[in-house]
Amino acid sequence: MPSAKGHITVKPVNVEMAFNPSAHEPVRLEYHAARLFVGQNIHGEDKTYDDLKETYQIAILAKMKFFPDENFAHNFLYYDPDTHISLGGRTRIITVELVKTGPVADKPVEEMTNAELWAVFFQYLTDEEKRGKIIQIINREEGIAMALETLVNITQDEIEYARMSNLIKSQLDWNTALFEARSEGRDEGLREGLNQASLDIARKMKEMGFLAEQIQAATGLSTETIIQL
């Protein structure tokens, strides 16, 4: 998570990229958003519920459409479905479907919303033809510039936190995928397929300039494997 700068309030944020999300993705996002929210330290006599910060579980869905509409970004929060009254809570689940960003990629940067800036940034970060636009986006959106700086200056504590969270997520993701595969009679070769997916993600992260420690935290691969890619 980013370090505080000036008067910027640091909020818990977990950003993940899913290339081929399963049908369980919505409940998975809800679970990890809850973990992020309750993981905040509000222990002590001087702490109250007001000390809980807004938390954001952000899923970048990369290779396929997930929701049936044409909106590339969705912002989920608690509300009463009958009256549409919001609980006003501090947990947010945000999804961005990169395959739907094509129509906004050609918009002038100054006309893009924050959601559009982030979506185009993630979709075209390594696209040489869009390099000029990506630079404009970085210069315009402070949050994106801070995210890039954080990726370069990530601390050991953050690496350990990411590694711990990744272990929990990996185990749950593995169990869910294995259950689905067994129920459909296709569990043979599943382990090999998941390992290959981790290798593909690691290669992409290396191309984007991520450090070996960051790639290890995100994929669970050994440092030796990552170096050899």
Secondary structure, 3 states (H helix, E strand, C coil): CCCCCCCCCCCCEEEEEECCCCCCHHHHHHHHHHHHHHCCCCCCCCCCHHHCCCEEEEEEECCCCCCCCCCCEEEECCECCCCCCECCCCEEEEEEEHHHCHHHHCCCHHHCCHHHHHHHHHHHCCCHHHHHHHHHHHHHCHHHHHHHHHHHCCCHHHHHHHHHHHHHHHHHHHHHHHHHHHHCCCCCCHHHHHHHHHHHHHHHHHHCCCCHHHHHHHHCCCHHHHHHC
